Amino acid sequence: MTKKFKDLEFIELDQYMNGVAARMMFKNGYGVSVVCHSFSYGGKNGLYELAVLDTDGEITYETDVTDDVIGHLTPEQVTETMAFVQAL
């Protein structure tokens, strides 16, 4: 079953960061880090930033999904990107 935005378990960040963060690993060994905070791309507008994680849980810039973090995402766009990562 494909994981979606609603399956992410966000934790609250401290007052300095003022936002939320979640990480999820998938059966294929890849994962995502999804954040929305004062310093993330789109965070000040309530949008999310997503990074692809490798099999060690570290950010990777070497996938067909992206070669950087992806910012300014709506929850629906996060779900779409999560589907691409799960298909790697």
TORPA-4810 file (N, C-alpha, C, O; in nm, 3 decimals):
<nodes>
NODE_1_0.084_-0.119_0.000_0.000_0.000_0.000_0.088_0.124_0.000_0.182_0.135_0.079_M
NODE_2_0.058_0.216_-0.088_0.135_0.339_-0.101_0.106_0.432_0.017_-0.009_0.459_0.050_T
NODE_3_0.213_0.479_0.080_0.200_0.573_0.192_0.172_0.713_0.138_0.218_0.750_0.030_K
NODE_4_0.096_0.790_0.214_0.055_0.924_0.174_0.087_1.026_0.283_0.130_0.991_0.393_K
NODE_5_0.064_1.153_0.252_0.088_1.261_0.347_0.019_1.234_0.479_0.078_1.255_0.585_F
NODE_6_-0.105_1.187_0.475_-0.182_1.163_0.598_-0.120_1.055_0.686_-0.154_1.046_0.804_K
NODE_7_-0.029_0.973_0.631_0.037_0.868_0.708_0.161_0.918_0.782_0.214_0.848_0.868_D
NODE_8_0.207_1.036_0.750_0.324_1.093_0.817_0.290_1.128_0.961_0.181_1.178_0.990_L
NODE_9_0.383_1.101_1.051_0.366_1.136_1.193_0.458_1.252_1.225_0.578_1.234_1.247_E
NODE_10_0.401_1.371_1.228_0.480_1.492_1.251_0.508_1.513_1.399_0.426_1.483_1.486_F
NODE_11_0.628_1.565_1.425_0.663_1.609_1.560_0.676_1.761_1.558_0.715_1.819_1.456_I
NODE_12_0.645_1.823_1.669_0.658_1.967_1.681_0.806_2.001_1.702_0.877_1.934_1.777_E
NODE_13_0.851_2.106_1.635_0.988_2.154_1.652_0.989_2.264_1.758_0.884_2.313_1.798_L
NODE_14_1.108_2.302_1.802_1.118_2.403_1.906_1.070_2.539_1.857_1.043_2.558_1.738_D
NODE_15_1.060_2.634_1.948_1.008_2.767_1.915_1.093_2.839_1.813_1.041_2.918_1.734_Q
NODE_16_1.222_2.813_1.813_1.312_2.878_1.716_1.276_2.836_1.574_1.269_2.919_1.484_Y
NODE_17_1.254_2.705_1.555_1.221_2.654_1.422_1.074_2.679_1.390_1.039_2.705_1.275_M
NODE_18_0.988_2.672_1.491_0.846_2.703_1.477_0.781_2.624_1.362_0.740_2.681_1.262_N
NODE_19_0.773_2.492_1.380_0.711_2.411_1.276_0.705_2.265_1.312_0.706_2.228_1.429_G
NODE_20_0.698_2.181_1.208_0.685_2.036_1.225_0.781_1.963_1.132_0.829_2.018_1.033_V
NODE_21_0.808_1.836_1.168_0.896_1.752_1.086_0.850_1.608_1.097_0.800_1.564_1.200_A
NODE_22_0.869_1.534_0.988_0.838_1.391_0.986_0.937_1.320_0.895_0.987_1.377_0.798_A
NODE_23_0.964_1.194_0.927_1.049_1.109_0.844_0.976_0.977_0.826_0.910_0.929_0.918_R
NODE_24_0.989_0.918_0.708_0.929_0.788_0.683_1.018_0.712_0.585_1.060_0.766_0.482_M
NODE_25_1.045_0.587_0.618_1.121_0.499_0.529_1.022_0.404_0.462_0.919_0.368_0.519_M
NODE_26_1.056_0.363_0.340_0.969_0.276_0.262_1.032_0.139_0.241_1.151_0.121_0.267_F
NODE_27_0.953_0.044_0.196_0.999_-0.094_0.178_1.115_-0.105_0.080_1.195_-0.198_0.090_K
NODE_28_1.126_-0.013_-0.015_1.233_-0.018_-0.113_1.366_0.035_-0.059_1.466_0.037_-0.131_N
NODE_29_1.368_0.078_0.067_1.491_0.128_0.129_1.506_0.278_0.126_1.586_0.333_0.201_G
NODE_30_1.431_0.346_0.041_1.434_0.492_0.036_1.333_0.548_0.135_1.249_0.475_0.188_Y
NODE_31_1.341_0.677_0.158_1.247_0.741_0.249_1.235_0.889_0.217_1.293_0.939_0.121_G
NODE_32_1.157_0.958_0.301_1.140_1.102_0.286_1.152_1.170_0.421_1.119_1.114_0.525_V
NODE_33_1.200_1.291_0.416_1.195_1.383_0.529_1.107_1.498_0.484_1.133_1.559_0.380_S
NODE_34_1.004_1.528_0.561_0.910_1.634_0.525_0.906_1.733_0.640_0.881_1.696_0.755_V
NODE_35_0.930_1.860_0.609_0.932_1.963_0.712_0.851_2.084_0.668_0.829_2.108_0.549_V
NODE_36_0.807_2.158_0.767_0.744_2.288_0.746_0.782_2.372_0.868_0.730_2.350_0.978_C
NODE_37_0.873_2.466_0.848_0.917_2.551_0.959_0.966_2.685_0.906_0.964_2.710_0.786_H
NODE_38_1.008_2.769_0.996_1.047_2.906_0.962_1.154_2.916_0.855_1.160_3.017_0.784_S
NODE_39_1.238_2.814_0.842_1.351_2.822_0.750_1.339_2.728_0.630_1.430_2.723_0.547_F
NODE_40_1.229_2.653_0.620_1.212_2.562_0.506_1.153_2.635_0.387_1.086_2.738_0.403_S
NODE_41_1.177_2.582_0.269_1.123_2.641_0.147_0.971_2.630_0.148_0.917_2.521_0.133_Y
NODE_42_0.904_2.743_0.165_0.759_2.749_0.169_0.701_2.747_0.309_0.581_2.768_0.327_G
NODE_43_0.783_2.722_0.408_0.736_2.710_0.546_0.661_2.831_0.598_0.563_2.817_0.671_G
NODE_44_0.706_2.948_0.561_0.638_3.070_0.609_0.498_3.084_0.552_0.417_3.161_0.603_K
NODE_45_0.470_3.007_0.446_0.336_3.010_0.384_0.258_2.882_0.414_0.155_2.856_0.351_N
NODE_46_0.307_2.802_0.510_0.238_2.680_0.547_0.258_2.565_0.449_0.185_2.465_0.453_G
NODE_47_0.357_2.578_0.360_0.386_2.473_0.263_0.503_2.388_0.311_0.573_2.426_0.405_L
NODE_48_0.524_2.275_0.248_0.620_2.175_0.296_0.742_2.164_0.205_0.737_2.195_0.086_Y
NODE_49_0.851_2.119_0.267_0.975_2.089_0.197_1.002_1.940_0.215_0.987_1.887_0.325_E
NODE_50_1.041_1.873_0.107_1.064_1.729_0.111_1.205_1.698_0.063_1.252_1.755_-0.036_L
NODE_51_1.272_1.608_0.134_1.402_1.557_0.093_1.391_1.406_0.080_1.323_1.341_0.159_A
NODE_52_1.460_1.350_-0.019_1.464_1.205_-0.037_1.577_1.150_0.051_1.686_1.207_0.056_V
NODE_53_1.549_1.040_0.120_1.647_0.975_0.206_1.696_0.846_0.142_1.619_0.774_0.077_L
NODE_54_1.825_0.817_0.160_1.880_0.692_0.107_1.860_0.579_0.207_1.793_0.597_0.308_D
NODE_55_1.916_0.463_0.179_1.895_0.345_0.262_1.953_0.360_0.403_1.918_0.284_0.493_T
NODE_56_2.042_0.458_0.422_2.097_0.486_0.555_2.018_0.594_0.627_2.053_0.632_0.739_D
NODE_57_1.912_0.644_0.565_1.833_0.750_0.626_1.893_0.888_0.611_1.852_0.982_0.680_G
NODE_58_1.992_0.901_0.522_2.058_1.029_0.497_1.999_1.092_0.371_1.954_1.021_0.281_E
NODE_59_1.999_1.224_0.365_1.949_1.292_0.245_2.036_1.254_0.127_2.159_1.256_0.135_I
NODE_60_1.971_1.219_0.016_2.042_1.189_-0.108_1.997_1.285_-0.217_1.879_1.321_-0.225_T
NODE_61_2.091_1.324_-0.299_2.062_1.413_-0.411_2.081_1.339_-0.543_2.094_1.401_-0.648_Y
NODE_62_2.084_1.205_-0.536_2.116_1.124_-0.654_2.005_1.024_-0.684_2.030_0.903_-0.687_E
NODE_63_1.883_1.072_-0.707_1.773_0.986_-0.748_1.705_1.047_-0.870_1.730_1.162_-0.906_T
NODE_64_1.620_0.969_-0.932_1.542_1.020_-1.045_1.431_1.115_-0.999_1.370_1.184_-1.081_D
NODE_65_1.406_1.119_-0.868_1.301_1.207_-0.816_1.348_1.351_-0.816_1.276_1.440_-0.863_V
NODE_66_1.467_1.375_-0.764_1.520_1.511_-0.756_1.668_1.507_-0.725_1.719_1.408_-0.673_T
NODE_67_1.738_1.615_-0.755_1.879_1.630_-0.720_1.896_1.738_-0.614_2.005_1.793_-0.597_D
NODE_68_1.787_1.769_-0.542_1.788_1.871_-0.438_1.668_1.843_-0.347_1.598_1.744_-0.366_D
NODE_69_1.645_1.929_-0.249_1.519_1.921_-0.175_1.411_1.985_-0.262_1.442_2.062_-0.353_V
NODE_70_1.285_1.952_-0.236_1.174_2.008_-0.312_1.090_2.090_-0.215_1.038_2.037_-0.117_I
NODE_71_1.076_2.219_-0.241_1.003_2.306_-0.151_0.870_2.353_-0.207_0.834_2.324_-0.321_G
NODE_72_0.799_2.426_-0.123_0.673_2.490_-0.160_0.567_2.388_-0.203_0.494_2.411_-0.299_H
NODE_73_0.560_2.275_-0.132_0.467_2.167_-0.166_0.341_2.171_-0.080_0.348_2.194_0.040_L
NODE_74_0.228_2.148_-0.143_0.102_2.127_-0.071_0.102_1.983_-0.019_0.183_1.902_-0.064_T
NODE_75_0.013_1.948_0.072_0.003_1.808_0.115_-0.021_1.712_-0.002_0.033_1.602_-0.003_P
NODE_76_-0.099_1.752_-0.099_-0.125_1.668_-0.216_0.002_1.646_-0.297_0.027_1.535_-0.346_E
NODE_77_0.084_1.750_-0.311_0.209_1.738_-0.384_0.310_1.653_-0.306_0.390_1.582_-0.367_Q
NODE_78_0.306_1.660_-0.173_0.391_1.572_-0.092_0.352_1.426_-0.119_0.440_1.342_-0.138_V
NODE_79_0.223_1.397_-0.121_0.176_1.260_-0.149_0.224_1.214_-0.286_0.270_1.101_-0.301_T
NODE_80_0.214_1.300_-0.387_0.260_1.265_-0.522_0.409_1.233_-0.523_0.451_1.136_-0.585_E
NODE_81_0.487_1.315_-0.455_0.632_1.294_-0.451_0.666_1.169_-0.372_0.758_1.095_-0.409_T
NODE_82_0.594_1.144_-0.264_0.615_1.021_-0.188_0.591_0.898_-0.277_0.664_0.800_-0.265_M
NODE_83_0.493_0.903_-0.365_0.464_0.792_-0.456_0.583_0.768_-0.549_0.618_0.653_-0.576_A
NODE_84_0.644_0.875_-0.599_0.762_0.861_-0.686_0.877_0.795_-0.611_0.946_0.708_-0.665_F
NODE_85_0.898_0.836_-0.485_1.007_0.778_-0.404_0.980_0.631_-0.378_1.073_0.550_-0.385_V
NODE_86_0.857_0.596_-0.349_0.823_0.457_-0.322_0.837_0.369_-0.446_0.852_0.248_-0.435_Q
NODE_87_0.834_0.431_-0.564_0.846_0.355_-0.689_0.991_0.339_-0.734_1.017_0.271_-0.833_A
NODE_88_1.085_0.399_-0.663_1.227_0.386_-0.702_1.272_0.241_-0.693_1.388_0.211_-0.721_L
</nodes>
